[in-house]
Amino acid sequence: MKKVIISGSSRNDGDTNTLTTELIKKTNWDLIDLNDYNFGYYDYDQRTFYSIFIY
């Protein structure tokens, strides 16, 4: 089974990044950094069609 680290830290150069970098070196796990994506807000009133999609 493949393992993956999902990181959503607000600072790309912080302690979390240091920890994930070391884990990746030692374990060969994949990294999904949520900072690499732009997420739109969710529109509860559904006035915006694109609010449910990642853009």
Backbone as CSV, one residue per row, in Angstrom:
resi,resn,N_x,N_y,N_z,CA_x,CA_y,CA_z,C_x,C_y,C_z
1,MET,0.837,-1.166,0.000,0.000,0.000,0.000,0.894,1.245,0.000
2,LYS,0.595,2.184,-0.874,1.366,3.422,-0.984,0.945,4.392,0.108
3,LYS,1.915,5.046,0.714,1.646,6.040,1.756,1.843,7.435,1.180
4,VAL,1.112,8.392,1.727,1.181,9.766,1.249,1.072,10.716,2.438
5,ILE,1.775,11.821,2.345,1.688,12.893,3.338,0.883,14.012,2.707
6,ILE,-0.148,14.475,3.410,-0.925,15.622,2.951,-0.585,16.778,3.876
7,SER,0.008,17.816,3.301,0.436,18.962,4.084,-0.359,20.192,3.679
8,GLY,-0.820,20.926,4.676,-1.566,22.154,4.413,-1.066,23.287,5.281
9,SER,0.211,23.269,5.600,0.787,24.289,6.465,0.755,25.665,5.796
10,SER,0.579,26.696,6.588,0.507,28.053,6.033,1.878,28.589,5.627
11,ARG,2.945,28.016,6.171,4.294,28.471,5.814,5.041,27.335,5.118
12,ASN,5.467,27.578,3.897,6.199,26.549,3.149,7.625,26.354,3.645
13,ASP,8.148,27.268,4.439,9.524,27.163,4.919,9.591,26.924,6.427
14,GLY,8.519,26.423,7.010,8.461,26.239,8.458,8.893,24.858,8.915
15,ASP,8.595,24.594,10.184,8.976,23.325,10.807,8.253,22.131,10.188
16,THR,7.012,22.345,9.781,6.265,21.244,9.154,6.931,20.813,7.865
17,ASN,7.401,21.768,7.082,8.111,21.440,5.848,9.403,20.690,6.145
18,THR,10.118,21.097,7.165,11.342,20.404,7.553,11.047,18.955,7.922
19,LEU,9.990,18.752,8.696,9.604,17.406,9.107,9.181,16.558,7.910
20,THR,8.343,17.102,7.036,7.886,16.319,5.886,9.022,16.008,4.931
21,THR,9.952,16.936,4.758,11.116,16.689,3.898,11.936,15.516,4.428
22,GLU,12.161,15.479,5.723,12.923,14.377,6.322,12.163,13.053,6.215
23,LEU,10.862,13.087,6.431,10.072,11.859,6.298,10.121,11.312,4.879
24,ILE,10.034,12.199,3.906,10.074,11.769,2.509,11.421,11.153,2.168
25,LYS,12.504,11.744,2.678,13.842,11.195,2.432,13.982,9.785,3.011
26,LYS,13.430,9.574,4.201,13.610,8.295,4.888,12.610,7.224,4.456
27,THR,11.458,7.636,3.955,10.399,6.656,3.712,10.000,6.512,2.250
28,ASN,10.347,7.477,1.398,9.946,7.461,-0.012,8.443,7.646,-0.203
29,TRP,7.775,8.271,0.775,6.355,8.547,0.650,6.147,9.701,-0.320
30,ASP,4.956,9.792,-0.872,4.598,10.912,-1.743,4.072,12.069,-0.900
31,LEU,4.178,13.274,-1.453,3.703,14.473,-0.765,2.644,15.159,-1.607
32,ILE,1.537,15.485,-0.970,0.529,16.359,-1.563,0.534,17.625,-0.721
33,ASP,1.011,18.711,-1.313,1.059,19.992,-0.614,-0.141,20.811,-1.060
34,LEU,-1.049,21.065,-0.142,-2.273,21.783,-0.483,-2.010,23.225,-0.908
35,ASN,-0.837,23.739,-0.585,-0.474,25.095,-1.021,-0.204,25.160,-2.522
36,ASP,-0.089,24.018,-3.168,0.113,23.989,-4.620,-1.194,24.162,-5.390
37,TYR,-2.304,24.228,-4.688,-3.618,24.305,-5.322,-4.347,25.561,-4.868
38,ASN,-5.215,26.058,-5.729,-6.073,27.190,-5.376,-7.479,26.665,-5.155
39,PHE,-7.961,26.809,-3.936,-9.294,26.358,-3.592,-10.222,27.564,-3.538
40,GLY,-11.377,27.417,-4.119,-12.385,28.457,-4.011,-13.210,28.245,-2.754
41,TYR,-13.911,29.258,-2.356,-14.762,29.140,-1.180,-16.043,28.388,-1.558
42,TYR,-16.691,27.847,-0.565,-17.940,27.144,-0.819,-19.085,28.126,-0.650
43,ASP,-19.938,28.199,-1.622,-21.075,29.116,-1.612,-22.301,28.341,-1.138
44,TYR,-22.666,28.528,0.120,-23.788,27.783,0.684,-25.113,28.111,0.004
45,ASP,-25.232,29.304,-0.540,-26.455,29.688,-1.246,-26.445,29.234,-2.695
46,GLN,-25.348,28.660,-3.128,-25.157,28.135,-4.485,-25.440,29.179,-5.559
47,ARG,-24.979,30.413,-5.291,-25.109,31.474,-6.281,-23.988,31.416,-7.312
48,THR,-22.913,30.735,-6.955,-21.763,30.643,-7.843,-21.560,29.194,-8.241
49,PHE,-21.680,28.905,-9.504,-21.548,27.531,-9.998,-20.165,26.962,-9.705
50,TYR,-19.114,27.772,-9.834,-17.752,27.275,-9.712,-17.285,27.150,-8.270
51,SER,-18.129,27.440,-7.310,-17.691,27.393,-5.913,-17.400,25.979,-5.435
52,ILE,-17.877,24.964,-6.136,-17.640,23.591,-5.687,-16.423,22.966,-6.364
53,PHE,-15.760,23.709,-7.217,-14.632,23.158,-7.958,-13.329,23.796,-7.518
54,ILE,-12.258,23.028,-7.634,-10.912,23.561,-7.466,-10.541,24.223,-8.783
55,TYR,-10.067,25.416,-8.719,-9.701,26.110,-9.963,-8.242,26.477,-9.955
